[in-house]
């Protein structure tokens, strides 16, 4: 069997311009290298899976290319990676400090990448302080962390800090499109949007989900399959329930809810999601707020269509009913009944209106 390489490794950027969603960092680093204004101690902070280690490796390579170590073989020896999660003792840092003293055999710089630097012990941090403050001319330190608040202020003050941000849903979606095309995977745009949404700003998480989905769906990623694998309630389920509620079809709504529970979904997550759906419908009523809905374009048009069937006041009432059920769910002796009462109230929102029309 051929070795499978996960997308996060296969498509790891090799140049700054291919790093997704961090142009504010990559542009600064490129200019710093060109103008030889790079600090000797850099700290990359930000959530997981946004490109900190990737940027550190690209930077290390670029520094050595600039310093004249042209061939890969030569400057590979000038880059040292230390994982502080498993090498966090004071002895590990002392060993590193001993190495730092020696100038590189090839090129001008030795680059030390210390990943998960917040895992270093207090003694290791203290041992590292003096070297970080006055490093030899040939040494550059790149520290990376997901938890900046755990790093002592004396270390922070000695580093040039670069804050990596969570990657936007649109940027992740665009990146997944490119990979899908390279891998000849057919996809629905809304399915990629759902993956990007679930990844919560981390590109590595998105690529991991993408790999799992392409295997499960045999290279045909649909919104339905994405919702199934990610165990997310499909938007269509909410659209169906809201349509039934509009028709005052209480038996239909309760049956649809029962089917959802039988599929293994938590009623609490369902009612919170339904409240969010009513909020999205409220946003879909006005073109100015349409962009505040975090769904794919195809789904957005379905929301806009459904929103026209409801008045603004009915949607506000719907949000309040769902919110009330969400708040009371945990304290209820019969949580399922709490959700069912909310569904019956939602199905009665337009009933009074129809009765008034008939009497008039």
C-alpha positions as a Markdown table, in Angstrom:
| # | Residue | x | y | z |
|---|---|---|---|---|
| 1 | Unk | 0.0 | 0.0 | 0.0 |
| 2 | Unk | 1.3 | 3.4 | -1.0 |
| 3 | Unk | 2.1 | 5.8 | 1.9 |
| 4 | Unk | -0.7 | 8.4 | 2.3 |
| 5 | Unk | 0.5 | 11.9 | 3.1 |
| 6 | Unk | -2.0 | 14.1 | 4.8 |
| 7 | Unk | -2.9 | 17.4 | 3.1 |
| 8 | Unk | -1.5 | 19.5 | 6.0 |
| 9 | Unk | 2.0 | 18.1 | 5.2 |
| 10 | Unk | 1.6 | 17.6 | 1.5 |
| 11 | Unk | 0.6 | 21.2 | 0.9 |
| 12 | Unk | 2.6 | 22.9 | 3.7 |
| 13 | Unk | 3.7 | 26.3 | 2.2 |
| 14 | Unk | 7.4 | 26.5 | 1.1 |
| 15 | Unk | 7.3 | 30.3 | 0.4 |
| 16 | Unk | 5.8 | 33.3 | 2.3 |
| 17 | Unk | 3.4 | 34.2 | -0.5 |
| 18 | Unk | 1.7 | 30.8 | -0.2 |
| 19 | Unk | 1.0 | 31.1 | 3.5 |
| 20 | Unk | -2.8 | 31.6 | 3.9 |
| 21 | Unk | -4.2 | 34.6 | 5.7 |
| 22 | Unk | -1.1 | 35.9 | 7.5 |
| 23 | Unk | 0.1 | 38.6 | 5.0 |
| 24 | Unk | 0.5 | 41.1 | 7.9 |
| 25 | Unk | 3.3 | 38.8 | 9.3 |
| 26 | Unk | 4.8 | 37.4 | 6.1 |
| 27 | Unk | 5.1 | 40.9 | 4.4 |
| 28 | Unk | 6.9 | 42.3 | 7.5 |
| 29 | Unk | 9.3 | 39.4 | 7.6 |
| 30 | Unk | 10.1 | 39.6 | 3.9 |
| 31 | Unk | 10.9 | 43.3 | 4.2 |
| 32 | Unk | 13.0 | 42.7 | 7.3 |
| 33 | Unk | 15.1 | 40.1 | 5.5 |
| 34 | Unk | 15.6 | 42.3 | 2.4 |
| 35 | Unk | 16.7 | 45.3 | 4.4 |
| 36 | Unk | 18.7 | 43.2 | 6.9 |
| 37 | Unk | 16.6 | 44.5 | 9.8 |
| 38 | Unk | 15.7 | 41.2 | 11.4 |
| 39 | Unk | 15.7 | 41.0 | 15.2 |
| 40 | Unk | 17.7 | 38.2 | 16.7 |
| 41 | Unk | 14.8 | 37.0 | 18.9 |
| 42 | Unk | 11.3 | 36.6 | 17.4 |
| 43 | Unk | 8.2 | 35.3 | 19.1 |
| 44 | Unk | 5.3 | 33.9 | 16.9 |
| 45 | Unk | 2.0 | 33.8 | 18.9 |
| 46 | Unk | -1.4 | 32.7 | 17.8 |
| 47 | Unk | -3.9 | 29.8 | 17.8 |
| 48 | Unk | -3.1 | 26.3 | 16.6 |
| 49 | Unk | -2.9 | 25.5 | 12.9 |
| 50 | Unk | -2.5 | 29.0 | 11.6 |
| 51 | Unk | 1.1 | 28.8 | 10.3 |
| 52 | Unk | 3.5 | 29.7 | 13.1 |
| 53 | Unk | 5.9 | 26.7 | 12.6 |
| 54 | Unk | 5.6 | 26.9 | 8.8 |
| 55 | Unk | 6.6 | 30.6 | 8.8 |
| 56 | Unk | 9.5 | 29.9 | 11.2 |
| 57 | Unk | 10.8 | 27.2 | 8.8 |
| 58 | Unk | 10.4 | 29.4 | 5.7 |
| 59 | Unk | 12.1 | 32.3 | 7.6 |
| 60 | Unk | 15.0 | 30.1 | 8.7 |
| 61 | Unk | 15.6 | 29.0 | 5.1 |
| 62 | Unk | 15.3 | 32.5 | 3.7 |
| 63 | Unk | 17.8 | 33.9 | 6.2 |
| 64 | Unk | 20.3 | 31.2 | 5.2 |
| 65 | Unk | 19.7 | 31.8 | 1.5 |
| 66 | Unk | 20.3 | 35.5 | 2.0 |
| 67 | Unk | 23.5 | 34.8 | 3.9 |
| 68 | Unk | 24.9 | 32.9 | 0.9 |
| 69 | Unk | 24.5 | 29.3 | 2.0 |
| 70 | Unk | 22.9 | 28.5 | -1.4 |
| 71 | Unk | 22.7 | 24.7 | -1.4 |
| 72 | Unk | 20.1 | 22.9 | 0.6 |
| 73 | Unk | 22.5 | 20.4 | 2.0 |
| 74 | Unk | 24.8 | 23.1 | 3.5 |
| 75 | Unk | 22.3 | 25.3 | 5.4 |
| 76 | Unk | 20.1 | 22.4 | 6.6 |
| 77 | Unk | 22.7 | 22.0 | 9.4 |
| 78 | Unk | 22.2 | 25.6 | 10.4 |
| 79 | Unk | 18.5 | 25.1 | 11.4 |
| 80 | Unk | 17.8 | 23.6 | 14.7 |
| 81 | Unk | 14.3 | 22.7 | 15.9 |
| 82 | Unk | 13.6 | 22.1 | 19.5 |
| 83 | Unk | 10.1 | 20.9 | 20.8 |
| 84 | Unk | 9.8 | 22.5 | 24.2 |
| 85 | Unk | 6.9 | 20.3 | 25.0 |
| 86 | Unk | 9.2 | 17.3 | 25.4 |
| 87 | Unk | 12.5 | 19.1 | 26.0 |
| 88 | Unk | 11.5 | 21.5 | 28.7 |
| 89 | Unk | 14.0 | 21.0 | 31.4 |
| 90 | Unk | 16.9 | 23.4 | 32.4 |
| 91 | Unk | 19.4 | 20.8 | 31.1 |
| 92 | Unk | 17.9 | 20.9 | 27.6 |
| 93 | Unk | 18.2 | 24.6 | 27.5 |
| 94 | Unk | 21.8 | 24.6 | 28.8 |
| 95 | Unk | 22.7 | 22.1 | 26.1 |
| 96 | Unk | 21.1 | 24.5 | 23.5 |
| 97 | Unk | 23.1 | 27.5 | 25.0 |
| 98 | Unk | 26.3 | 25.5 | 24.7 |
| 99 | Unk | 25.6 | 24.8 | 21.0 |
| 100 | Unk | 24.8 | 28.5 | 20.4 |
| 101 | Unk | 28.4 | 29.6 | 21.1 |
| 102 | Unk | 29.8 | 27.9 | 18.0 |
| 103 | Unk | 29.6 | 29.8 | 14.7 |
| 104 | Unk | 28.1 | 28.0 | 11.7 |
| 105 | Unk | 30.4 | 26.1 | 9.3 |
| 106 | Unk | 28.4 | 27.1 | 6.3 |
| 107 | Unk | 26.6 | 30.5 | 5.8 |
| 108 | Unk | 26.3 | 33.3 | 8.3 |
| 109 | Unk | 23.5 | 32.3 | 10.7 |
| 110 | Unk | 22.4 | 29.5 | 12.9 |
| 111 | Unk | 18.6 | 29.6 | 13.4 |
| 112 | Unk | 17.0 | 28.0 | 16.4 |
| 113 | Unk | 13.2 | 27.3 | 16.2 |
| 114 | Unk | 11.7 | 26.5 | 19.7 |
| 115 | Unk | 8.2 | 25.3 | 19.3 |
| 116 | Unk | 5.6 | 25.3 | 22.2 |
| 117 | Unk | 8.0 | 27.6 | 24.1 |
| 118 | Unk | 5.4 | 28.2 | 26.9 |
| 119 | Unk | 6.0 | 24.6 | 28.0 |
| 120 | Unk | 9.5 | 25.4 | 29.3 |
| 121 | Unk | 10.0 | 25.2 | 33.1 |
| 122 | Unk | 10.6 | 28.3 | 35.1 |
| 123 | Unk | 14.2 | 27.3 | 35.6 |
| 124 | Unk | 14.6 | 26.7 | 31.8 |
| 125 | Unk | 13.2 | 30.2 | 31.1 |
| 126 | Unk | 15.6 | 31.8 | 33.6 |
| 127 | Unk | 18.6 | 29.9 | 32.1 |
| 128 | Unk | 17.6 | 31.1 | 28.6 |
| 129 | Unk | 17.2 | 34.8 | 29.6 |
| 130 | Unk | 20.8 | 36.0 | 29.2 |
| 131 | Unk | 21.4 | 34.3 | 25.9 |
| 132 | Unk | 18.1 | 35.7 | 24.6 |
| 133 | Unk | 19.1 | 39.2 | 25.7 |
| 134 | Unk | 22.6 | 39.1 | 24.2 |
| 135 | Unk | 22.8 | 36.4 | 21.6 |
| 136 | Unk | 26.0 | 35.8 | 19.5 |
| 137 | Unk | 25.9 | 37.7 | 16.2 |
| 138 | Unk | 25.4 | 34.4 | 14.3 |
| 139 | Unk | 22.4 | 33.2 | 16.3 |
| 140 | Unk | 18.7 | 33.9 | 15.6 |
| 141 | Unk | 15.9 | 32.5 | 17.8 |
| 142 | Unk | 12.4 | 32.0 | 16.6 |
| 143 | Unk | 10.0 | 31.0 | 19.4 |
| 144 | Unk | 6.5 | 29.8 | 18.7 |
| 145 | Unk | 3.6 | 29.5 | 21.2 |
| 146 | Unk | -0.2 | 29.1 | 21.3 |
| 147 | Unk | -0.3 | 30.5 | 24.9 |
| 148 | Unk | 1.5 | 33.9 | 25.1 |
| 149 | Unk | 0.1 | 34.6 | 28.5 |
| 150 | Unk | 2.2 | 31.7 | 30.0 |
| 151 | Unk | 5.5 | 33.2 | 28.9 |
| 152 | Unk | 7.2 | 35.3 | 31.6 |
| 153 | Unk | 7.4 | 39.1 | 30.8 |
| 154 | Unk | 11.2 | 39.1 | 30.9 |
| 155 | Unk | 11.2 | 36.8 | 27.9 |
| 156 | Unk | 8.5 | 38.8 | 26.1 |
| 157 | Unk | 10.4 | 42.1 | 26.5 |
| 158 | Unk | 13.5 | 40.5 | 24.8 |
| 159 | Unk | 11.6 | 39.4 | 21.7 |
| 160 | Unk | 10.0 | 41.0 | 18.6 |
| 161 | Unk | 6.4 | 39.7 | 18.8 |
| 162 | Unk | 4.4 | 38.7 | 15.8 |
| 163 | Unk | 0.7 | 37.9 | 16.4 |
| 164 | Unk | -0.8 | 35.4 | 14.0 |
| 165 | Unk | -4.6 | 35.7 | 13.6 |
| 166 | Unk | -7.3 | 33.1 | 13.1 |
| 167 | Unk | -7.7 | 32.5 | 9.4 |
| 168 | Unk | -11.0 | 33.7 | 8.0 |
| 169 | Unk | -13.7 | 31.2 | 6.8 |
| 170 | Unk | -13.4 | 32.6 | 3.2 |
| 171 | Unk | -9.6 | 32.2 | 3.1 |
| 172 | Unk | -9.8 | 28.6 | 4.3 |
| 173 | Unk | -12.6 | 27.8 | 1.8 |
| 174 | Unk | -10.5 | 29.3 | -1.0 |
| 175 | Unk | -7.5 | 27.2 | 0.0 |
| 176 | Unk | -9.6 | 24.0 | 0.1 |
| 177 | Unk | -10.9 | 24.8 | -3.4 |
| 178 | Unk | -7.4 | 24.9 | -4.7 |
| 179 | Unk | -6.5 | 21.6 | -3.1 |
| 180 | Unk | -9.7 | 19.9 | -4.3 |
| 181 | Unk | -8.9 | 20.9 | -7.9 |
| 182 | Unk | -5.3 | 19.6 | -7.6 |
| 183 | Unk | -6.5 | 16.3 | -6.2 |
| 184 | Unk | -9.5 | 16.0 | -8.7 |
| 185 | Unk | -12.1 | 16.0 | -5.9 |
| 186 | Unk | -15.6 | 17.2 | -6.8 |
| 187 | Unk | -17.2 | 19.4 | -4.1 |
| 188 | Unk | -20.1 | 21.6 | -3.2 |
| 189 | Unk | -19.0 | 25.1 | -2.2 |
| 190 | Unk | -21.3 | 25.1 | 0.8 |
| 191 | Unk | -19.7 | 21.8 | 2.0 |
| 192 | Unk | -16.2 | 23.5 | 1.9 |
| 193 | Unk | -17.7 | 26.5 | 3.8 |
| 194 | Unk | -19.1 | 24.1 | 6.5 |
| 195 | Unk | -15.6 | 22.5 | 6.9 |
| 196 | Unk | -14.0 | 26.0 | 7.1 |
| 197 | Unk | -16.6 | 27.0 | 9.7 |
| 198 | Unk | -16.0 | 23.9 | 11.8 |
| 199 | Unk | -12.2 | 24.4 | 11.7 |
| 200 | Unk | -12.7 | 27.6 | 13.8 |
| 201 | Unk | -9.8 | 29.5 | 12.2 |
| 202 | Unk | -7.3 | 26.7 | 12.1 |
| 203 | Unk | -6.2 | 25.6 | 8.6 |
| 204 | Unk | -4.6 | 22.4 | 9.8 |
| 205 | Unk | -7.9 | 21.3 | 11.4 |
| 206 | Unk | -9.7 | 22.2 | 8.1 |
| 207 | Unk | -7.3 | 20.1 | 6.1 |
| 208 | Unk | -7.7 | 17.2 | 8.5 |
| 209 | Unk | -11.5 | 17.3 | 8.1 |
| 210 | Unk | -11.1 | 17.7 | 4.4 |
| 211 | Unk | -9.0 | 14.5 | 4.2 |
| 212 | Unk | -11.5 | 12.5 | 6.2 |
| 213 | Unk | -14.4 | 13.8 | 4.1 |
| 214 | Unk | -12.8 | 13.1 | 0.8 |
| 215 | Unk | -12.1 | 9.5 | 1.9 |
| 216 | Unk | -15.6 | 9.0 | 3.2 |
| 217 | Unk | -17.4 | 10.5 | 0.2 |
| 218 | Unk | -15.0 | 8.9 | -2.3 |
| 219 | Unk | -13.8 | 12.2 | -3.7 |
| 220 | Unk | -17.3 | 13.8 | -4.0 |
| 221 | Unk | -17.8 | 16.2 | -1.0 |
| 222 | Unk | -21.4 | 17.2 | -0.7 |
| 223 | Unk | -23.0 | 19.4 | 2.0 |
| 224 | Unk | -25.1 | 16.4 | 3.2 |
| 225 | Unk | -22.1 | 14.2 | 3.6 |
| 226 | Unk | -20.1 | 16.9 | 5.3 |
| 227 | Unk | -22.9 | 17.4 | 7.8 |
| 228 | Unk | -23.1 | 13.7 | 8.4 |
| 229 | Unk | -19.4 | 13.2 | 9.1 |
| 230 | Unk | -19.1 | 16.4 | 11.2 |
| 231 | Unk | -22.2 | 15.4 | 13.1 |
| 232 | Unk | -23.8 | 18.8 | 12.4 |
| 233 | Unk | -27.5 | 19.4 | 11.9 |
| 234 | Unk | -27.9 | 20.2 | 8.2 |
| 235 | Unk | -29.3 | 23.7 | 7.4 |
| 236 | Unk | -32.1 | 21.9 | 5.5 |
| 237 | Unk | -33.4 | 20.3 | 8.7 |
| 238 | Unk | -33.9 | 23.8 | 10.3 |
| 239 | Unk | -35.4 | 25.2 | 7.0 |
| 240 | Unk | -37.9 | 22.3 | 7.0 |
| 241 | Unk | -38.9 | 22.7 | 10.7 |
| 242 | Unk | -39.4 | 26.5 | 10.3 |
| 243 | Unk | -41.5 | 25.9 | 7.2 |
| 244 | Unk | -43.7 | 23.4 | 9.1 |
| 245 | Unk | -44.0 | 25.9 | 12.0 |
| 246 | Unk | -45.1 | 28.6 | 9.5 |
| 247 | Unk | -47.9 | 26.2 | 8.4 |
| 248 | Unk | -48.9 | 25.7 | 12.1 |
| 249 | Unk | -48.2 | 22.0 | 11.6 |
| 250 | Unk | -47.6 | 21.0 | 15.2 |
| 251 | Unk | -47.6 | 17.2 | 14.6 |
| 252 | Unk | -45.2 | 17.6 | 11.6 |
| 253 | Unk | -42.8 | 19.8 | 13.7 |
| 254 | Unk | -42.8 | 17.3 | 16.6 |
| 255 | Unk | -42.3 | 14.3 | 14.3 |
| 256 | Unk | -39.4 | 16.1 | 12.5 |
| 257 | Unk | -37.8 | 16.9 | 16.0 |
| 258 | Unk | -38.2 | 13.2 | 17.0 |
| 259 | Unk | -36.4 | 12.1 | 13.9 |
| 260 | Unk | -33.5 | 14.4 | 14.7 |
| 261 | Unk | -33.3 | 13.0 | 18.3 |
| 262 | Unk | -33.3 | 9.4 | 16.9 |
| 263 | Unk | -30.3 | 10.3 | 14.8 |
| 264 | Unk | -28.4 | 11.0 | 18.0 |
| 265 | Unk | -28.4 | 14.8 | 18.1 |
| 266 | Unk | -28.6 | 16.5 | 21.5 |
| 267 | Unk | -32.0 | 18.4 | 21.9 |
| 268 | Unk | -30.1 | 21.2 | 23.6 |
| 269 | Unk | -27.8 | 21.8 | 20.6 |
| 270 | Unk | -30.9 | 21.5 | 18.4 |
| 271 | Unk | -32.9 | 24.3 | 20.2 |
| 272 | Unk | -29.8 | 26.6 | 20.4 |
| 273 | Unk | -29.2 | 26.0 | 16.6 |
| 274 | Unk | -32.9 | 26.7 | 15.9 |
| 275 | Unk | -32.6 | 30.0 | 17.8 |
| 276 | Unk | -29.5 | 30.8 | 15.7 |
| 277 | Unk | -31.5 | 29.9 | 12.5 |
| 278 | Unk | -34.2 | 32.5 | 13.5 |
| 279 | Unk | -31.5 | 35.0 | 14.1 |
| 280 | Unk | -30.1 | 34.3 | 10.6 |
| 281 | Unk | -33.6 | 34.7 | 9.1 |
| 282 | Unk | -33.8 | 38.1 | 10.8 |
| 283 | Unk | -30.5 | 39.1 | 9.2 |
| 284 | Unk | -31.6 | 37.7 | 5.8 |
| 285 | Unk | -34.6 | 40.1 | 5.7 |
| 286 | Unk | -32.3 | 43.1 | 5.1 |
| 287 | Unk | -29.7 | 43.2 | 2.3 |
| 288 | Unk | -27.4 | 45.3 | 4.7 |
| 289 | Unk | -27.2 | 42.5 | 7.3 |
| 290 | Unk | -27.2 | 39.5 | 4.8 |
| 291 | Unk | -23.4 | 39.3 | 5.2 |
| 292 | Unk | -23.7 | 38.7 | 8.9 |
| 293 | Unk | -24.9 | 35.2 | 8.2 |
| 294 | Unk | -22.1 | 32.7 | 8.2 |
| 295 | Unk | -23.2 | 30.1 | 5.6 |
| 296 | Unk | -22.4 | 29.4 | 2.0 |
| 297 | Unk | -23.9 | 31.4 | -0.9 |
| 298 | Unk | -26.4 | 28.7 | -1.9 |
| 299 | Unk | -27.7 | 28.3 | 1.6 |
| 300 | Unk | -27.8 | 32.1 | 2.1 |
| 301 | Unk | -30.3 | 32.4 | -0.8 |
| 302 | Unk | -32.5 | 29.7 | 0.8 |
| 303 | Unk | -32.5 | 31.8 | 4.1 |
| 304 | Unk | -33.4 | 35.0 | 2.2 |
| 305 | Unk | -36.3 | 33.2 | 0.5 |
| 306 | Unk | -37.6 | 31.7 | 3.8 |
| 307 | Unk | -37.2 | 35.1 | 5.7 |
| 308 | Unk | -39.7 | 36.8 | 3.3 |
| 309 | Unk | -42.5 | 34.5 | 4.7 |
| 310 | Unk | -42.1 | 35.9 | 8.2 |
| 311 | Unk | -42.7 | 39.3 | 9.7 |
| 312 | Unk | -39.8 | 40.9 | 11.7 |
| 313 | Unk | -41.8 | 40.7 | 14.9 |
| 314 | Unk | -42.6 | 37.0 | 14.4 |
| 315 | Unk | -38.8 | 36.3 | 14.0 |
| 316 | Unk | -38.0 | 38.3 | 17.1 |
| 317 | Unk | -40.6 | 36.2 | 19.0 |
| 318 | Unk | -39.1 | 33.0 | 17.5 |
| 319 | Unk | -35.6 | 34.0 | 18.8 |
| 320 | Unk | -37.0 | 34.7 | 22.3 |
| 321 | Unk | -38.9 | 31.4 | 22.4 |
| 322 | Unk | -35.8 | 29.4 | 21.5 |
| 323 | Unk | -33.5 | 31.5 | 23.8 |
| 324 | Unk | -35.9 | 30.9 | 26.7 |
| 325 | Unk | -35.9 | 27.1 | 26.0 |
| 326 | Unk | -32.1 | 27.1 | 25.7 |
| 327 | Unk | -31.7 | 28.9 | 29.1 |
| 328 | Unk | -34.2 | 26.6 | 30.9 |
| 329 | Unk | -33.1 | 23.3 | 29.3 |
| 330 | Unk | -30.5 | 22.4 | 32.0 |
| 331 | Unk | -32.7 | 23.2 | 34.9 |
| 332 | Unk | -35.7 | 21.3 | 33.6 |
| 333 | Unk | -36.8 | 18.0 | 35.0 |
| 334 | Unk | -38.0 | 17.1 | 31.6 |
| 335 | Unk | -35.7 | 18.8 | 29.1 |
| 336 | Unk | -37.3 | 17.2 | 26.0 |
| 337 | Unk | -40.6 | 18.6 | 27.0 |
| 338 | Unk | -39.0 | 22.1 | 27.3 |
| 339 | Unk | -37.9 | 21.8 | 23.6 |
| 340 | Unk | -41.3 | 20.5 | 22.5 |
| 341 | Unk | -43.2 | 23.3 | 24.2 |
| 342 | Unk | -40.9 | 25.8 | 22.4 |
| 343 | Unk | -41.7 | 24.1 | 19.1 |
| 344 | Unk | -45.4 | 24.2 | 19.7 |
| 345 | Unk | -45.1 | 27.9 | 20.6 |
| 346 | Unk | -43.2 | 28.5 | 17.4 |
| 347 | Unk | -45.9 | 26.6 | 15.4 |
| 348 | Unk | -48.5 | 28.9 | 16.9 |
| 349 | Unk | -46.8 | 32.2 | 16.1 |
| 350 | Unk | -48.7 | 32.7 | 12.9 |
| 351 | Unk | -51.9 | 30.8 | 14.0 |
| 352 | Unk | -53.4 | 33.9 | 15.6 |
| 353 | Unk | -52.6 | 35.9 | 12.5 |
| 354 | Unk | -54.5 | 33.4 | 10.2 |
| 355 | Unk | -57.5 | 33.4 | 12.6 |
| 356 | Unk | -57.7 | 37.2 | 12.4 |
| 357 | Unk | -57.6 | 37.0 | 8.6 |
| 358 | Unk | -60.4 | 34.5 | 8.5 |
| 359 | Unk | -62.6 | 36.6 | 11.0 |
| 360 | Unk | -62.0 | 39.8 | 9.0 |
